[in-house]
């Protein structure tokens, strides 16, 4: 899949860290798209002051290629398209044009859609992988099952002491758990220190690789 969209049903689930790590762990040049406004802080970047994806969506005349002009370098292979000024228009008629351009170009794109339903038009071209990031929390799962679209896969952030298991999450959501992410204090330290882009904690990097592994991709087909 060219475009991977990460979202959660409830804030604080770890969506931004998962999206950032997916991009940073990809050996191919990858574009991160920030719909929620949290990625610069997580990556240890200065707060962007220029335009972003929200501005492009609001500018009727700008071609999709103009999105490349918004990219901020994160490292040698990862670029960030910031949110920009104002809220992102989830109902913008420009989404299909942008997704088609991303698909034709072929460069991996990771979208951090934050919490709540992602823009439905991101999924219209058939080239998008939808990932729900969630904890095994009853309230989160109850909210997730009422949201559209249904994800292709689930990234489960595992907390000690939760009564619900991965199979319970799969049964509730109707999608396979394709990665299980441990709660690791090293991740919180890296984010708080602004070092996630410079050094992804080893455990997180290893666990996130299962998202793009052949067995996981087979599950979501």
N, C-alpha and C positions, 0 to 999 in steps of 0.2 A: 504494500500500500504506500502511496506517495504521501498522503496526508494522515497524520494521527492526531485525533482530537481527544484531549483529556479533560474530564470534568468530574465534579462530585455533586452529591445531593445536598451536602451540608458543609459549611465552612470548617476549616481546620482539619480536613481529611488528609492533606498532604499532596494535593493535586499539583501545586506549583513546583514542589521539589521533585515529584515524579516526572513531570514534563521536562524540567531542566535537566534531570539526570539522563533521560532518554536521549536528549539532544547531545549532551556532553559526552555520552558513552558511544555515540555513533561514529565509526571511523570515517564515514563519508561526510562531505560538507553538508551541513544541516541548518535549516532556518527555524528559529523559535518565534512564535507569534503570541504576543501577550494581549489577551482580551480582558484580563482582570486587573492589571496594573501592579502586580506583586513581583514580577520576575527581576527587575533591576535590583531590588533589595536582596532577594535570595541569592543573586549572582554576584553581589558585592560591587555593583556598578553605580555610578552617580545617577541621580534621578534625571531622566531625559527631559529636556526642555523644548525639544522640537516637535514636529508632527509625528503621527503614528498611524496605526491601522484605522483608528476611528476617523481621522482626518481624510484618509484615502476613501473610505466608504462614503463620506459626505461630499466628496468632490466628484461630480458627475463626469467630468471630462478627462480625468487622469486614467491612463491605461494601466493594466495590471503590472506591467514592467516597472512602473513608477514606485511600486512597493519596495523594490530593491534599493531605491534611493533613501529609504527610511531605515535601512539596516544599520545596527550598531554592532561592531565586532565584539564578541565575547572571548573567543580564543581563535586559534588559527583555522579552525574548521566550523565554528558555530557563530551564527549571526542572529541578532535579536531585532525583531520588528516590535517596537514599543507600542503601548496602547495609544499614546497621544493625548490630545486634549479632549476632555469630555468622555461620555460613555460611548461604548461601542453599540452601534445599531444592529441588533440581532435580526431585524426584519429587513435589512437593506436589500434591494434587488440586485446589488452588485456582487454578492457572495458567489453565485454560480459562475460568473465570469472569472473571478479570482481563483476559485477551486479548479476550474478547467485549465487555466494557465499554469497553476502549480503542477497539475497532473501531466501536462504536455512537456513541461521543462524537466520533470523527473527528479529534481533535487528533493530529498526528504524534508518534510515540513511537520513540525510538532506544534500544535495549538494548545495553549493553556486557556481553557474556557472558564476557569474558576468554578464557582458553585452555582447550581441551578442549571436549567436546560441550556445546552449549547445552541447556537444558531442552526436551525433545521436545514438551511440551504447548504451547509457544509457537507451534507451527506448525499446530495443529489446526483453527483457524478459517478458514483460507484467506485471511487478510488480512495475512499476515506475509511480508516479504522477508528472506531469509537471505543474509548476505554473509560470505564467508570472507576474512579479511585475512591475507595471506601474503607472504613473500618467495620468490624463485625458488630455494628451498633444497631439495635432494633429501630431506633428513630430514624437513622440515616437510611436504612433499607426500606422502611415504610414509605419514606419520601421518594426514594429512588424508583420504586415500582410504579409510581404515578407519573413519572416524567417520561417524555419522549425526546429523542429516539431511544429505543432499547440499545444498550451497548453491545458491541461484538465480543468484548471480553472485560474482565474485572481485574483490577490491580488491588489486592487486598492488603491493607496495612494492619499487621497483626499486633494486637495488644495483649499482654498477659492478663489472664483472669476473665476474658470474655467467654460467655456461655455458648455463643454461636460459633460454628466452625465453617470452614471453606465450603463444605457441601451444603450447609444451610444458606449461605450467601448465594451459591449457584442456583439453588432451588427457588429462592425468592426473586432473583433478578432474571433468571432464564438465560444466563450467559456463563461461560466457563471462567473460572479463576485462572488466569494465565501467568500471574506473578504474585508472589507472597513476599511482602516487604516487612522486615523486622523493625521494631522500634529500637533505634540505636542512638545513644547519647552523642556519638561522634557526628551524626548528621546535624543535630541541633547546634553543636559547637561550630561546625563548618558554616552553617547558615548565619548564626549570630556574629561570627567573625568576618563574614563576607568572603569566605574562602571556598565556597562550593565549586565555583568555576575553575579555581586553581587546583583543587584536589578533592575529587569525589571520594568519600569514605569507601574503603575497600568492600565492606559487606554490602552496601547499597549498590555499588557498581556491579557486583556479582549477581545480586538478586534481580536487578532490573534487566539484565541480559536475557532473562527467560522470556521477556515480552517479544523479542524478535527471533527467538529460537524456532527451528523448524517444527518441533512438537506443538508449540503454542500457536503458531500461525496455522497449523493444520486444524486445531480446535476451533478457530474462529471462521474458517471457510464455510 
